[in-house]
Amino acid sequence: MILKQLPDQIILSFIRIIWGIKKNSSSELGNPSRILIIRQHNQFGDLLASISLFRAVKETFPESELNVVTSPANYIALDSNKYIDRNFIFDKKKIFSLKYYKELMKFLRKRYDLAIVPATVSISFTSCLLARISDAAIRIGPSSLNGEKNKYSFLFDRQVDLDWREYPDEHVSDFILDIVRPFGIITDTFTSHITFRGKENSAVKQFLFNQGYRKDKLLIGFHIGAGKPKNRWSLDKYVELMKRLNEKYPAFFFLTGSSADNEELAYFSEKSNIKSIQFLNKQIPELAALISKCHLFITNDTGVMHVAGATKCPQISIFGPTNPFNWAPLGPNKYFVRKSELIDDVTVDDILKLSEFILSMNI
């Protein structure tokens, strides 16, 4: 067992010798004008659910330049985001390309005053290392997460213990601020945000007009897919729900998704026998623009749930194994339903009754 662990220990010791930083207990940051946040190790939904961190930085240091490192899996969550000055996509597959490596190093070494590595569900060695490679004067990162020490904490001069256990139902948008709270970086607004402008609104209006939508009808959207099978509510239940809503309301239905959802969308269309349009493979701002026009949007616990959560649209999110108190969208008109870790324990009647309540306030 010791021999098996020895190589990792040697590598860790080598990294500590080369890049280790002396810990600094000061909470003073001065007035940083250029700030870097490394957020390349989370999924799309996780990033979109934690916009509060970027908002807090900009509210605390409104004149600062805020740059973010994301990944091919999550960068789209920050498309056109008003809090971000530049978003650099860190792609491990390109790291041995000389051109890409030079671009990465140029981005990381822009004379940053402050680099921050947040953590919510895990600590990433790559994120910690990128912060250390940067030329930031101050580097803030996790000392531990949920009682487990960060083996790479020596890469930061300012270290913060992060722990969900004391408040297990704390929302991610609140929890993510724990990395910067000791330094006075705060916000009172925890809702998410997506920036969409005139071109997205115009494109959506034209799309709806072309599809025959008129404003005398309710606009109701569904997102029936999810990356994780355990987060997918039964397609047959979605079919029944649309049928029962259609019986009661003069509604115009649409489905969101991507090519990855083709099988589910085809099944739904075949079984529902009700006219519904599909809005697929769209950029995040355009998707948010359409959802913002809804009278109701119903979704599984997945990335699109967070897109809808960034709008003011009345929304129902259906949960199974995930704790909705941690991850459900926040704000007025945002509702979730969860009965157990099995998402299909949620019944059609559960969602129908809540839908009727929501729509009764919009008619």
Backbone torsions as a table, in degrees:
resi	resn	phi	psi	omega
1	MET	NA	-42.1	-179.9
2	ILE	-65.7	-42.1	179.7
3	LEU	-64.0	-36.7	-179.9
4	LYS	-64.7	-35.5	-177.6
5	GLN	-85.3	-17.0	-173.0
6	LEU	-57.1	-46.0	179.3
7	PRO	-56.7	-43.7	178.2
8	ASP	-62.4	-39.6	179.3
9	GLN	-65.2	-40.0	179.0
10	ILE	-64.8	-45.1	179.1
11	ILE	-61.5	-44.4	-179.4
12	LEU	-62.4	-42.1	179.2
13	SER	-64.2	-40.1	179.1
14	PHE	-63.1	-44.6	179.5
15	ILE	-63.4	-39.2	179.6
16	ARG	-63.4	-41.8	179.9
17	ILE	-64.2	-42.7	-176.1
18	ILE	-75.9	-43.9	-169.7
19	TRP	-120.2	1.8	-178.6
20	GLY	-60.0	141.3	-178.6
21	ILE	-120.4	142.7	177.0
22	LYS	-69.6	131.4	-178.6
23	LYS	-67.6	141.7	-179.9
24	ASN	-126.9	121.8	-175.7
25	SER	-87.6	0.3	-178.9
26	SER	-67.5	143.5	175.5
27	SER	-100.3	4.1	-178.8
28	GLU	-85.0	131.0	178.8
29	LEU	-115.0	-6.9	-173.7
30	GLY	72.4	-143.3	179.0
31	ASN	-126.3	77.9	-175.0
32	PRO	-62.7	135.2	-179.9
33	SER	-102.8	-17.6	178.5
34	ARG	-135.5	120.1	-171.3
35	ILE	-125.8	139.8	179.1
36	LEU	-119.3	131.6	173.3
37	ILE	-120.4	127.9	178.6
38	ILE	-98.5	115.3	-175.8
39	ARG	-137.5	40.4	-173.7
40	GLN	-87.2	-4.1	-171.3
41	HIS	-105.1	17.0	179.5
42	ASN	-122.7	163.1	178.5
43	GLN	-78.0	169.3	-178.4
44	PHE	-52.3	-51.7	-177.1
45	GLY	-63.8	-39.3	179.0
46	ASP	-60.1	-43.0	-178.7
47	LEU	-67.2	-43.8	-178.5
48	LEU	-67.5	-30.4	179.7
49	ALA	-75.1	-10.3	-175.2
50	SER	-119.8	33.5	176.4
51	ILE	-61.6	-21.9	-178.0
52	SER	-55.6	-31.9	179.2
53	LEU	-64.2	-45.0	179.7
54	PHE	-66.5	-39.7	177.7
55	ARG	-62.2	-43.2	-179.1
56	ALA	-62.1	-41.0	179.1
57	VAL	-62.7	-45.3	-177.3
58	LYS	-71.2	-32.7	177.1
59	GLU	-72.6	-35.0	-179.0
60	THR	-77.8	-38.6	179.5
61	PHE	-127.1	73.9	-171.5
62	PRO	-61.6	-23.3	-179.0
63	GLU	-92.8	0.7	-175.2
64	SER	-77.9	156.2	170.4
65	GLU	-94.5	125.4	-177.8
66	LEU	-114.0	115.3	177.5
67	ASN	-112.4	146.5	-175.4
68	VAL	-131.3	140.4	172.0
69	VAL	-101.3	120.3	178.5
70	THR	-118.7	-163.3	-178.2
71	SER	-135.7	168.8	176.7
72	PRO	-59.6	-22.4	-177.7
73	ALA	-84.1	-19.9	-173.4
74	ASN	-132.0	-7.7	-171.5
75	TYR	-58.1	-31.2	-175.5
76	ILE	-63.8	-20.0	179.3
77	ALA	-64.2	-22.3	-178.2
78	LEU	-105.2	14.4	-179.3
79	ASP	-56.5	118.2	177.6
80	SER	64.3	18.0	-178.2
81	ASN	-65.0	131.3	-172.9
82	LYS	-69.8	-17.0	-178.5
83	TYR	-87.3	-14.6	-172.0
84	ILE	-104.4	129.5	176.1
85	ASP	-85.2	-40.4	175.3
86	ARG	-149.6	140.6	-179.1
87	ASN	-119.7	114.9	179.9
88	PHE	-103.4	129.4	-178.9
89	ILE	-90.7	114.0	176.5
90	PHE	-86.7	115.9	-177.1
91	ASP	-119.9	108.2	-177.2
92	LYS	-59.2	-28.6	-178.0
93	LYS	-69.4	-19.3	-177.1
94	LYS	-101.5	0.9	-169.4
95	ILE	-63.2	-24.3	-179.6
96	PHE	-92.7	4.2	171.8
97	SER	-82.5	123.4	-176.6
98	LEU	-59.6	-42.9	-179.8
99	LYS	-61.1	-47.0	-179.5
100	TYR	-65.6	-42.4	179.5
101	TYR	-58.3	-41.8	178.5
102	LYS	-64.4	-40.1	178.3
103	GLU	-64.0	-42.1	178.7
104	LEU	-61.6	-48.9	-178.4
105	MET	-64.6	-37.4	177.6
106	LYS	-62.4	-40.2	179.5
107	PHE	-68.7	-41.4	-177.0
108	LEU	-73.6	-21.2	-174.3
109	ARG	-117.2	63.5	-178.9
110	LYS	-108.3	27.9	-179.1
111	ARG	58.9	53.7	178.2
112	TYR	-71.5	142.7	173.1
113	ASP	-84.0	-26.9	-172.7
114	LEU	-151.9	134.6	172.3
115	ALA	-122.9	138.5	-176.4
116	ILE	-129.1	132.9	173.4
117	VAL	-119.5	101.5	176.9
118	PRO	-78.5	165.6	175.5
119	ALA	-149.2	139.4	177.9
120	THR	-123.0	-59.5	-178.7
121	VAL	-108.5	-14.3	179.1
122	SER	-160.0	164.1	175.7
123	ILE	-109.8	130.5	-177.2
124	SER	-103.2	124.2	175.0
125	PHE	-60.6	-41.5	-178.7
126	THR	-59.8	-44.1	179.4
127	SER	-63.4	-43.4	178.5
128	CYS	-61.1	-43.2	-178.1
129	LEU	-67.3	-40.2	179.0
130	LEU	-62.2	-38.8	177.6
131	ALA	-64.0	-38.6	180.0
132	ARG	-70.5	-38.2	179.3
133	ILE	-66.1	-29.5	177.3
134	SER	-60.9	161.6	-179.0
135	ASP	-95.5	24.3	-177.5
136	ALA	-60.3	141.1	178.1
137	ALA	-71.4	-34.5	179.2
138	ILE	-128.3	136.5	179.3
139	ARG	-126.5	120.8	179.1
140	ILE	-106.3	130.2	178.8
141	GLY	-154.8	172.7	-177.6
142	PRO	-74.4	134.2	171.8
143	SER	-84.1	-33.6	177.4
144	SER	-159.5	163.2	176.1
145	LEU	-134.8	118.6	-179.9
146	ASN	54.4	40.1	175.6
147	GLY	86.6	-8.5	179.2
148	GLU	-96.4	121.9	-175.6
149	LYS	-63.6	140.3	172.8
150	ASN	-79.0	113.2	-177.6
151	LYS	-63.2	-17.1	-175.6
152	TYR	-110.2	18.2	-177.2
153	SER	-62.5	-22.1	180.0
154	PHE	-67.6	-6.2	177.1
155	LEU	-83.1	-3.4	-178.6
156	PHE	-121.0	141.5	173.9
157	ASP	-87.2	-25.4	175.2
158	ARG	-113.4	119.3	-172.9
159	GLN	-121.6	138.4	-175.0
160	VAL	-130.2	131.7	173.5
161	ASP	-80.7	128.7	179.7
162	LEU	-115.5	135.2	-174.7
163	ASP	-153.4	116.5	176.5
164	TRP	-76.4	-19.6	-165.0
165	ARG	-65.7	-32.0	-179.8
166	GLU	-67.9	-37.4	178.4
167	TYR	-129.7	77.9	-172.6
168	PRO	-64.7	-18.1	178.5
169	ASP	-100.0	13.2	178.1
170	GLU	-65.4	138.0	-179.5
171	HIS	-74.1	147.2	-177.6
172	VAL	-59.4	-34.4	-179.4
173	SER	-68.1	-21.5	175.0
174	ASP	-89.1	-45.7	-178.1
175	PHE	-60.4	-38.1	-175.4
176	ILE	-64.8	-21.2	178.9
177	LEU	-77.2	-12.0	-179.6
178	ASP	-61.3	-24.9	180.0
179	ILE	-69.9	-24.3	-176.4
180	VAL	-118.2	-8.9	-179.7
181	ARG	-56.4	-41.7	-179.2
182	PRO	-60.1	-14.1	-177.1
183	PHE	-109.3	13.4	174.8
184	GLY	79.5	14.5	177.3
185	ILE	-93.4	108.4	-173.1
186	ILE	-142.5	166.7	171.5
187	THR	-150.1	156.9	176.0
188	ASP	-99.1	-2.5	-175.4
189	THR	-114.5	120.0	-174.9
190	PHE	-109.1	-0.8	178.9
191	THR	-68.4	157.4	178.3
192	SER	-80.7	178.4	-178.9
193	HIS	-156.1	136.8	170.6
194	ILE	-132.0	131.1	179.4
195	THR	-89.5	118.9	170.3
196	PHE	-130.5	143.7	-169.8
197	ARG	-119.7	-165.2	-175.2
198	GLY	-57.0	-40.3	-176.2
199	LYS	-66.7	-37.5	177.7
200	GLU	-68.4	-43.3	177.7
201	ASN	-61.2	-42.5	179.8
202	SER	-64.1	-42.3	179.5
203	ALA	-62.7	-40.1	-180.0
204	VAL	-69.2	-42.9	178.4
205	LYS	-60.6	-41.7	178.8
206	GLN	-65.9	-40.6	178.6
207	PHE	-60.0	-49.0	-178.7
208	LEU	-64.0	-40.6	178.7
209	PHE	-62.3	-44.7	179.9
210	ASN	-63.5	-28.5	-179.7
211	GLN	-86.7	-3.2	176.1
212	GLY	91.4	13.5	179.3
213	TYR	-75.3	135.6	175.1
214	ARG	-125.4	149.8	-170.8
215	LYS	-70.7	-6.5	177.1
216	ASP	-78.8	-3.4	178.0
217	LYS	-110.2	152.0	172.6
218	LEU	-71.4	145.0	176.9
219	LEU	-109.3	114.9	-175.8
220	ILE	-124.1	129.5	-178.5
221	GLY	-116.4	152.5	176.4
222	PHE	-129.7	142.4	166.1
223	HIS	-121.7	106.5	-170.0
224	ILE	-96.6	-5.8	-178.7
225	GLY	-98.1	174.3	174.1
226	ALA	-171.5	143.5	-179.8
227	GLY	-63.2	-35.9	-178.9
228	LYS	-97.8	122.5	-179.5
229	PRO	-53.7	-35.4	-178.8
230	LYS	-68.5	-13.2	179.8
231	ASN	-98.8	9.3	-178.2
232	ARG	-102.0	116.0	172.4
233	TRP	-69.2	148.5	-175.9
234	SER	-53.0	132.1	176.3
235	LEU	-61.7	-36.7	178.8
236	ASP	-64.1	-34.0	177.0
237	LYS	-70.0	-38.9	174.8
238	TYR	-61.7	-41.2	178.3
239	VAL	-60.5	-48.3	-180.0
240	GLU	-63.1	-39.7	179.9
241	LEU	-61.5	-45.4	179.2
242	MET	-63.1	-41.5	179.9
243	LYS	-60.6	-43.2	-177.5
244	ARG	-73.1	-34.7	174.0
245	LEU	-66.7	-39.0	-179.0
246	ASN	-65.4	-31.4	178.9
247	GLU	-67.2	-28.4	-172.9
248	LYS	-102.9	-28.1	-172.4
249	TYR	-125.2	142.5	171.7
250	PRO	-78.8	79.0	-170.4
251	ALA	-108.5	156.4	174.1
252	PHE	-112.9	116.4	-172.5
253	PHE	-102.2	144.3	172.4
254	PHE	-140.9	156.4	179.6
255	LEU	-120.1	136.0	174.8
256	THR	-103.3	160.9	178.9
257	GLY	160.0	-162.7	179.6
258	SER	-142.3	-178.6	178.6
259	SER	-59.9	-25.2	179.0
260	ALA	-66.3	-18.5	-178.5
261	ASP	-99.5	11.4	-172.6
262	ASN	-55.9	-42.2	-177.9
263	GLU	-64.2	-45.5	179.8
264	GLU	-65.9	-41.5	-179.2
265	LEU	-65.4	-39.6	178.3
266	ALA	-64.8	-42.1	178.3
267	TYR	-62.5	-45.2	-178.7
268	PHE	-61.3	-46.2	-178.5
269	SER	-62.5	-39.3	-179.4
270	GLU	-67.0	-41.7	-173.9
271	LYS	-82.9	-29.9	-173.3
272	SER	-75.1	-37.0	179.8
273	ASN	59.4	23.2	178.6
274	ILE	-123.5	140.0	-179.0
275	LYS	-64.5	125.4	173.2
276	SER	-145.9	145.7	-179.6
277	ILE	-102.3	160.0	-178.3
278	GLN	-117.3	135.6	-180.0
279	PHE	-120.9	92.9	-166.2
280	LEU	-118.0	152.2	172.2
281	ASN	55.4	41.0	-178.7
282	LYS	-98.6	153.2	173.9
283	GLN	-67.5	153.7	-173.5
284	ILE	-57.2	-46.3	179.8
285	PRO	-59.9	-38.1	179.7
286	GLU	-70.6	-38.9	176.5
287	LEU	-62.0	-44.3	178.7
288	ALA	-63.7	-36.7	179.9
289	ALA	-63.1	-41.3	177.9
290	LEU	-67.2	-48.2	-178.4
291	ILE	-60.5	-33.3	-178.7
292	SER	-63.5	-19.3	-178.4
293	LYS	-92.1	-1.6	-176.2
294	CYS	-74.2	152.5	166.4
295	HIS	-87.2	-21.1	178.2
296	LEU	-163.6	137.0	175.2
297	PHE	-130.7	128.5	-177.2
298	ILE	-119.3	130.3	-170.4
299	THR	-147.0	154.8	167.7
300	ASN	-74.6	170.8	175.1
301	ASP	-78.0	95.8	-176.7
302	THR	-160.6	-176.6	-174.9
303	GLY	-57.7	-41.3	-178.7
304	VAL	-64.1	-27.8	174.1
305	MET	-55.4	-41.1	-179.6
306	HIS	-73.7	-30.7	173.9
307	VAL	-62.8	-49.4	177.6
308	ALA	-61.5	-36.0	-179.7
309	GLY	-64.7	-21.2	179.1
310	ALA	-84.1	-3.6	177.0
311	THR	-104.7	176.1	178.0
312	LYS	-94.6	6.9	-178.3
313	CYS	-64.3	135.6	172.0
314	PRO	-59.5	134.4	-167.6
315	GLN	-142.5	141.3	171.1
316	ILE	-120.3	124.1	177.7
317	SER	-111.1	130.6	-176.5
318	ILE	-101.9	123.9	-173.7
319	PHE	-116.1	150.8	172.6
320	GLY	-124.5	-100.3	-173.5
321	PRO	-72.7	-21.4	-176.6
322	THR	-82.4	145.3	176.9
323	ASN	-76.5	111.5	-177.9
324	PRO	-67.2	-23.2	178.3
325	PHE	-67.4	-24.4	175.2
326	ASN	-83.9	-35.5	-164.0
327	TRP	-124.9	-14.0	-178.3
328	ALA	-66.1	144.7	178.0
329	PRO	-57.0	145.9	-179.6
330	LEU	-103.5	155.5	173.8
331	GLY	123.0	170.8	177.7
332	PRO	-60.5	145.4	177.6
333	ASN	68.1	14.8	178.2
334	LYS	-105.9	118.4	-176.7
335	TYR	-126.0	152.4	172.2
336	PHE	-135.4	156.2	176.7
337	VAL	-130.3	127.5	175.4
338	ARG	-148.0	134.8	178.4
339	LYS	-114.5	-32.7	-179.4
340	SER	-162.7	-172.6	176.5
341	GLU	-72.8	-10.6	176.3
342	LEU	-96.6	111.1	-173.4
343	ILE	-61.9	-29.1	-178.4
344	ASP	-79.0	1.6	168.2
345	ASP	-70.7	-19.0	172.4
346	VAL	-73.3	129.0	-176.1
347	THR	-97.2	164.6	175.1
348	VAL	-61.7	-40.1	179.0
349	ASP	-60.5	-37.5	178.4
350	ASP	-57.2	-48.3	-177.0
351	ILE	-75.3	-36.2	-179.6
352	LEU	-63.2	-46.0	-179.0
353	LYS	-62.8	-41.9	178.4
354	LEU	-67.8	-38.5	177.2
355	SER	-60.9	-44.0	-179.6
356	GLU	-62.9	-39.8	177.5
357	PHE	-62.5	-45.8	-179.3
358	ILE	-64.6	-46.9	-177.4
359	LEU	-67.7	-28.5	178.6
360	SER	-63.3	-22.6	179.2
361	MET	-92.1	-4.9	-178.2
362	ASN	-113.8	-1.0	-178.7
363	ILE	-97.2	NA	NA
